[in-house]
Amino acid sequence: MKLNKKEKNYLLSTLFKGYVIQCAICSVLIFGGTFLLGIMAEEILRKYVLYYYLYYRTVYLYIVAVIVWGGCIIYMTYLLLKKVVAYVYEVQAATGKMFDQNVSYMKMSSEKMT
């Protein structure tokens, strides 16, 4: 049985699309929140601090945001690899059962991984 290109790459494209969407949402939330926090800090510090150098303070805020963003990307990559490895282990276990004479039926989970 020969699969067409769409069927062959279904699992890969599904996992990749989900990963890209999660990364985009994470990036928007972190950097959007950092931007809004920077604006709020600017207004508060401008009112109450006499000699306030905003540029350096917001640089520190963005450094923290990049570190948090990097941690989120690493965690989401870990979750993606965890899904892929679980699927590979399931296929490996099913392959081992194929050679067992006592097993007549094998059930595997669907390719739709959430």
C-alpha positions, 0 to 999 in steps of 0.5 A, a space after each residue: 500500500 502506497 500512501 500519498 504525500 498528504 497521508 504520509 506527512 499527516 502526523 508530522 504536519 499536525 504536530 508541527 502546526 500545533 507547536 508553531 501555534 503554541 510558540 506564537 501564542 507564548 511569544 505574543 503573551 510574553 512580549 506583549 505583557 512585557 511591553 505593557 508592563 514596561 509602559 506601566 513602569 514608565 508612567 509610575 516611575 516618571 511620576 514618583 522618581 526624580 532622576 529616572 533613566 527609563 532606558 536601562 530599566 526597560 532593558 532589564 525588563 526585556 532581558 527577563 522576558 527573553 529568558 522566560 520566553 526561552 524557557 517556555 520554548 524549551 518546555 514546549 519543545 520538550 512536550 513535543 518530543 514527549 509526544 513523538 517518543 510516546 508514539 514511537 514507543 507505541 509503534 515499537 511495542 506493536 512491532 514486538 507483538 507482531 511476532 508473538 504467536 499468542 497475540 491475534 489483535 493489536 490496537 493502537 491509538 489514533 494519530 490525532 495527538 492532542 
